[in-house]
Structures are given as structure tokens and as C-alpha cells.
Amino acid sequence: MDPNPPPPTADLQPSLFRWILGFLLVGACWGLTTPFMRRAALSYTPPTHAALTDPNNSWLKRKVLGVWYAVIGVLSRPAYAVPLLLNVTGSVWFFVLIGKAELSLTVPITNSLAFLFTVLGEWWAEKKTRG
């Protein structure tokens, strides 16, 4: 028997490099994707559907179908779906981070990085600059 067994792996904390990489990945996934999703959503023109103009359908049914067709139409476009998938992936990484990291540090760091990456993404996607 080994008199000094290795510590359990559950107690080991990731290295500083992994923390920084995790914060950067979450910030990038949240911030860089937002301008691309906005651009794809604003440039979307929904196709016409007969159910939306059918006078036999109630007002509520036409509104619900309108929202349904708009959501399906936007999500079926890769220009919107790919950034959305990356954004949701960032949210999964965020929940992994807050499971191990200090919550009072994780939230402000990732939100600040997301803001910085949003500014970078707006410059990249929409050629916007901040004065």
C-alpha cells in the first residue's frame, strides 16, 4: 500500500491558464456572436404564408402562426443559426465555470469580456466604431 495516495481528482482546481481560457471563451461566444445574430435577424424577410392572410383564421391563430413561421425561418438560416449555436455553447461553458469558480468573480469577468467582444464583433460584422 502506498502511504501517500494521490489526492482525489474532484478536489483539484484547474490551472490559472484554464480559468482565463474559460472566461475568454465564454466572453467570446457571448460577445462576438451577438452582432452577427442581430445582422442576420435584421436582414431577414419572412416569406408569405397563406395561413397568415386567411380570413377564416382567428386573429390569435394568425399571430401565433406568424411568430412560429418567423422563428422557424430565422433559425433555418445559417447566418443566424451558427452564431446562435455558438452563443448557447458559451452559456453551457458559463454554467460549467460557475460550478467550479467563484460566482462573484465569474459573472463580472465574463460579462465584461462579453461586452468587449461585442464591441469587437460590431466592428467586424457591422463596421461600427465607438467614439
C-alpha positions in Angstrom: 0.0 0.0 0.0 1.2 3.5 -0.9 1.5 5.6 2.3 0.8 8.8 0.3 -2.1 8.2 -2.1 -2.7 10.9 -4.7 -5.4 13.4 -3.8 -8.9 12.8 -5.2 -9.4 14.4 -8.6 -12.6 16.1 -7.5 -10.6 18.4 -5.2 -8.2 19.6 -7.9 -8.7 23.0 -9.3 -8.0 23.9 -12.9 -4.9 25.9 -13.6 -4.9 29.7 -14.0 -4.5 29.3 -17.7 -7.7 27.2 -17.9 -9.6 29.7 -15.9 -8.5 32.5 -18.2 -9.2 30.4 -21.3 -12.7 29.6 -20.0 -13.5 33.2 -19.2 -12.3 34.2 -22.7 -14.2 31.5 -24.4 -17.5 32.4 -22.7 -16.9 36.1 -23.4 -16.1 35.5 -27.0 -19.1 33.2 -27.5 -21.5 35.7 -26.0 -20.0 38.9 -27.4 -18.8 38.0 -30.9 -22.0 36.2 -31.9 -24.4 39.0 -30.9 -23.7 41.4 -33.7 -23.9 38.5 -36.3 -27.2 37.3 -35.0 -28.5 40.9 -35.0 -27.4 41.4 -38.6 -29.0 38.1 -39.7 -32.2 38.9 -37.9 -32.5 42.4 -39.3 -31.8 41.3 -42.9 -34.4 38.5 -42.7 -37.5 39.0 -44.8 -40.1 36.3 -44.0 -41.8 34.6 -46.9 -45.6 34.9 -47.2 -47.8 32.1 -45.9 -51.4 31.6 -46.9 -52.4 30.9 -43.3 -51.3 34.4 -42.2 -53.7 36.1 -44.5 -56.6 33.6 -44.4 -59.6 35.5 -43.1 -61.1 32.2 -41.7 -58.2 32.0 -39.2 -58.7 34.0 -36.0 -56.5 36.9 -35.1 -54.8 34.9 -32.4 -54.1 32.0 -34.7 -52.6 34.3 -37.3 -50.4 35.9 -34.7 -49.2 32.6 -33.3 -48.5 31.2 -36.8 -46.7 34.4 -37.7 -44.4 34.0 -34.7 -43.9 30.3 -35.5 -43.0 31.0 -39.1 -40.7 33.8 -38.2 -38.8 31.7 -35.6 -38.5 28.7 -37.9 -37.5 31.0 -40.8 -34.7 32.7 -38.9 -33.4 29.5 -37.3 -33.3 27.8 -40.7 -30.8 30.4 -41.9 -27.1 29.5 -41.2 -26.3 33.2 -40.8 -28.4 33.2 -37.7 -28.3 29.6 -36.6 -24.5 29.2 -36.4 -23.9 32.3 -34.2 -26.9 31.2 -32.0 -25.4 27.7 -31.6 -22.0 29.3 -30.5 -23.8 31.6 -28.2 -25.7 28.8 -26.5 -22.4 26.8 -26.3 -20.9 29.8 -24.4 -23.8 29.6 -22.0 -23.1 25.9 -21.3 -19.4 26.7 -20.7 -20.5 29.5 -18.3 -22.5 27.1 -16.2 -19.5 24.7 -16.1 -17.4 27.7 -14.9 -19.7 28.7 -12.2 -19.8 25.2 -11.0 -16.1 25.4 -10.1 -15.2 29.2 -10.0 -16.2 31.8 -7.5 -19.6 33.2 -8.6 -18.8 36.8 -7.5 -15.8 36.8 -9.9 -17.1 34.7 -12.8 -20.2 36.8 -13.5 -18.5 40.2 -13.8 -15.5 38.9 -15.6 -17.5 37.0 -18.3 -20.0 39.9 -18.7 -17.1 42.4 -19.1 -15.4 40.2 -21.6 -18.7 39.7 -23.5 -19.1 43.5 -23.7 -15.6 43.9 -25.0 -16.1 41.1 -27.6 -19.4 42.7 -28.6 -17.6 45.9 -29.4 -15.1 43.9 -31.4 -17.8 41.9 -33.1 -19.8 45.1 -34.0 -16.6 46.5 -35.6 -16.1 43.2 -37.5 -19.7 42.5 -38.6 -21.1 45.9 -39.0 -18.1 48.2 -39.3 -19.2 50.2 -36.2 -16.8 52.1 -34.1 -17.1 53.6 -30.7 -16.1 57.2 -30.2 
